[in-house]
Every structure is written in structure tokens, then in C-alpha cells.
Amino acid sequence: MAVATSSSKVLNNVEAVRDTLYEALKNDDRVVILGEDVGARGNVFLITKDFAKEFGTERIIDTPIAEASIVGIAVGMAMEGLRPIAEIQFADFIYPSFNQIVGEAAKTRYRSNGEYTCPMVIRTPYGGGVRGALSHSVSVEALFYHVPGLKIVVPSFPADVKGLLNAAIDDPDPVLFLEHKKTYRLIKGEVPDGHYVIPIGKADVKKEGSQLTVVSYGLYVHWALEAANQLESEGMSVEVIDLRSVRPMDRTLILQSVRKTRKLLVIHEDNKFGGIGAEISAMVAEEALFDLDAPIRRLAAPDVPAMGYAMPLEEAYMSSPAKMADAMRDMVKF
Amino acid sequence: MANTPTQTRKSLERHGLSDEQLKTIFRTMLLQRQLDNRGFQLNRQGKVPFALGSEGHEALQAGAAMAFARGKDILAPYYRDLGLSIGIGLTPYEIMLSIFARAADHNGGRQFPNHYSSKRAGLMSFSSILAAHIPHAVGAAYALQYRKENGRAVLVTFGDGTTSEGEWHESMNFAAVHKLPIVFLCENNQWAISTPLSLQMGQPDIYKRAEGYGMPGEQFDGFDPLATYDAVKRAMDRARNGGGPTLLEGVCYRFLAHSTDDNDLTYRTREDVDEHRKDDPLPRFENLLLDSGVITADEVAAFKKDVLRETNEATDKAEAMPFPTADDLYKHVYEGAWEPWQ
């Protein structure tokens, strides 16, 4: 029975981003948003629509088209006491700012012996499945997670988006916040009211199971859950872990799960070579090899530069719930 | 006909500096050169692996430092700003801690020498990557403007080579759009390691680029601390009073090689360097102060002795300090303890 007052509401991922940013701007004058088209247009996904009217163009800063300085200026703002949220319009455009993220933001605390810090967030939509072609579909996490000093968050559910974005904004260190653009309007869920944080670095078991551990993040968590539910109807039990943060990474939860199920499948949209799956596989091999009943397997993108615009190229690059279910079946039956 | 002392003194007065301030500029220049030389000596003695020189930049940096409001302004320097750093309040001991890479150094011995960071002095942390600090300075200037902290400004410095970097252009552009309280000060020493100005840019008058961004630009003699002071003071005052950014270009010359790891005679001649040394800003300024009667020969001698003593003391004290330990490697990765995957 419906209740008159609710302590939560149903939002999709993009609404969760918008609500969280809005609250952050309301609560803290130090928070400013800067990026291309974030002002009058309200970002290409309308995330910051009308923010400039309410908070002013001093806080919602439409920047020139210059990604290196969008991040670099945010670094300077953060060093000088503001809490900037820099937006890169699409993750594919982040490359010009690579040095500012990797060489500057991530190293400021370290190189100054803790005297200067960079409490800032870099938000960017990433990922494919939206006919985004070569330059609007990329996954960038593996290019950045090699870097100590930087945190990388990739939430998949609206409640996680809010809790983790709040944590990223509150965080005393730079956080790269990756939002899968296909999940923006596709994924809806209950989001608690009020301010709450989900600690960065804690993964979440989205479905418990006993015969196989699947670790994934982003859009693919949703597809992995779909596949796992399919397997359940076939009498197999699969545990699905949503990584949520790729750095720091929740080693404890992964090992705990693998020691229970004795099998590990890592699924991600990014290329297989040198991807997140490689790190997780190596870690599990180092820590829990003799707890395993099957070789570790990775289901990831083929080793090509990007997915193409043409549908068959996109489909061939990306995985699917059906491909995931096949991989899971093979693993359970091994 | 040479000017009389009275005439020279009168010409000094137009800068609006007291005798004490003029002496401070001179002393900063002497100290900069002494510390510079010490770094190179220590390298040759095998005591430190690396040193960076700033000879030829003394006038520019001591003059600019005099236009910097301590406790108010913010400096975003680059790695050749020894004199500016002393001029805004770093001590010779702090400089030597940096050269010796001791644990008590501002950055804990992590960075190359001359990469200071000091919140106390208003000096922003920076890396060795050219132009990477320019947007940081712009971000800091934005923060000052956003918080309506009138009367404060950011001074950001760089060499001529840095003006070729994209982030320099992006930063100039953004600062002009938002009329930020910032002064871009180019220390044009003619060389970017071995690359001369003629191979660095098609428009060798760097200050002229200001017009393209929509801000004032000015060039001055970087061997003259007073011309520098005037230009930087005007620009900083304009920035502090809401007048927006300025691009300044001080023309000087790099007397030493890029660093102790560089042999400059592979790309330029000793004659070329010697020719420029005829304009060495130190004797030039010393003579000006002597001619005008601001300082006496005895005072000059005392200054030089004093600066050497200070450098010796700083050297000995810093050298006796401990190195960082292996445990320090793991500190300040993030806030709190960091336990990497083993």
C-alpha cells in the first residue's frame, strides 16, 4: 500500500546526477561547476539545466572549448580552497586533459608533502551502446586507474550515483567520476532523500550466488544481472558484484566472494588487454589461486581501437546479456 | 656627460621605492646569485645530483618580488624562480633543504631543486611540466575573484618556451574572458634548453600576443630591476583593482646552462654568453645604487659578506639534516593512510 510520505523517490541515473549536483551547490558555496555548455544549455544531457539561472554564471561556468585548462583551472581552484566539479562533455574528449589529471591533480598532494591538495571531481559520460561511434563511446578507466593519487568511481544504479557523487564531492582528493551514458535514462531506481554518502572503494553484491562470482561495473552490471537471472531460471547460482569504484578497488569483497564460489568471471566494456579485468585476475591469482576450481576468465572488448558507428561494428564490439549468459554457463559447468 | 649623484637619485625617485626597498632588491639579487652558485658547486663536488641556475634572472625576479604583496598575493612560479621565491619570503635554509633533498624540505625531498611549495609564502606547488601550472594560477585567480577578495592578485611566471604550450594559450584566453586578477610574467631568457627564440615562435615579441587575447601587454628590460618593478607593480595593481589580466615580458638572458645536466656550448658560443654578460644586471644595479648615493661601497662589501655567510650557514645546516626515509615514500598519496595492493 502506498504511503503518503516517502523517504525516497524513483529517479533515473541522469536525474540522480542532477539532483546530487543541485544539492551540492545549495549546501556549499565553494562548489562550482565548469565545463563546455554547462551554463545556458545546461550540458548536452541537460544535467545542469537552469542551474546558471539559480546559482549564477560565476558558479556555473561555461568554459571555452579547451579541456586541458578546464581540468587545470579546476586544479588551481581546488588548491585555492574551492570545490570545483569539472565536466568533460564526453569521456572521449578527456585526452587533452590527461596531464592535468595524471601529472598534476593526482600528484599535487604527494609532491607538496601534503601541503597542497586537490579536492575536485571530474565528471564525464562514457561508454557505448548508444550509436556514439568512434569518438562518443569510449571507456577510459584503464587509462587512469594505473595512477596512485587519483580515485575512479563508476556507479551503475541511481542510489549509488547519488551516494558516490556526494562522496566524490566531499573527498579531499581528486575523483574521476564516470557515468555510463546508456544508463542515464535507461536505469531507474529508488533514491533515498537527504544527504548520504557511499564510501569510495566499496563494491556491492547486487545478486548473491554460490557457483560463480561475476565482477563488473557500469552498464554491464545491468546486463550481467540479466544474464545471472536467466541462469537462475536454469538452476544455476551466480553472484554479481558491482565494483562501483575501480580505484581504490574492493579487494576484500572480491576475495571473499571468490573464496565462496571458487570461480571468477570479470566482465567489462573496455578493451581486454591491460584492462581492469587484468588487475583483478592478477590479484585473485596472487591471493586465492588455490581456492579456485576453474581458470579465471575475462569477457571484454576485442583489441581494436573503438566500436564503429555502423550497427554491426558496435554490436561486435560490445557484449550482450546473451554473450554473458553463455560465458557464465561455461564457467559454472566447468 | 655622466649624471651627477643628485640627478641619478632623482631618476630613482620616480619608482617610488625607499632606499631600504632598493637595498632589499639588491640584496635579493646578491643572495640569488650566491645560492645559485652554491647549487652548482655542490653538484661539482658530487654532493647533490642536480642543480638549476637562474643567473641572468636576478633583476627580473628581485624587481617582481618587490611588487608582490606578502601575505596577500599568490605566486605560481616555475623552476627558475629562485630569486622570486627568496624575494617573497623563502629563506636560504629552505632553498638549501630543497637542493639537498632533505626530509624537512617543503616537498619532503620529492621534487627536483627549485620546485618549492609554501602556503606560508603564498607560493603554489608546481611540477616540472611546462605550462601545467598556468591554468592552476588562473584557477586560483578565479577563486580570488569568486570570493570577492579584492586587493589580492596572482602572479604567474614562465619562460619563453612555455608560451608555445597549449595550456598557456588556453589560460590566457580564459583569464581574459573572465577579467581575472592575474599577471602573466614571461621571463624571456632567449633559450628553452637548446631551442632559441627564433625556433620557438614566429612572433618573437611575446608581449604582442596579449592583444590577441584581449588584455594589455608590455615588454621591459629584464636586466633592470626597477623597470621590472614598475611594470609588475602597475599590472598587479590593475589586477588587484578589478582591471583584469596583463601579459608582461621581461627580456633577460640565461647566463648558465639549462641545468647541471646541460652543456650549453653544444648549441651556443662562449662569446655569445660573454657578450650578454657585459650587461650583467648585478654590477649594473650596484653601480646605479653607488652612483646615486643610496648605498656606500662599504655597505656593498658588507652585503656581499653577509650573503656569503648566510649561504654558508644555510648550506651547513641543511646538509646536516636527515634524508626522508623509505616510509616517507608511502605518505601523502591520498589523505590518510594508503595501503597499496602488494
Interface residues (C-beta under 8 A of the other chain):
Chain A: V32 E58 R59 T63 P64 A66 A68 S69 V71 G72 I73 A74 V75 G76 M77 A78 M79 E80 G81 L82 P84 P96 N99 Q100 G103 E104 K107 T108 R109 Y110 R111 S112 N113 G114 E115 Y116 T117 P148 G149 K151 P172 D173 M249 R251 M283
Chain B: I74 A76 D105 H106 N107 G108 R110 Q111 H115 S117 S118 K119 M124 S125 S127 I129 A132 I134 P135 H136 A137 V138 G139 A140 A141 Y142 A143 L144 Y146 G166 E167 E170 S171 N173 F174 V177 K331 H332 V333 Y334 E335 W338 P340 W341
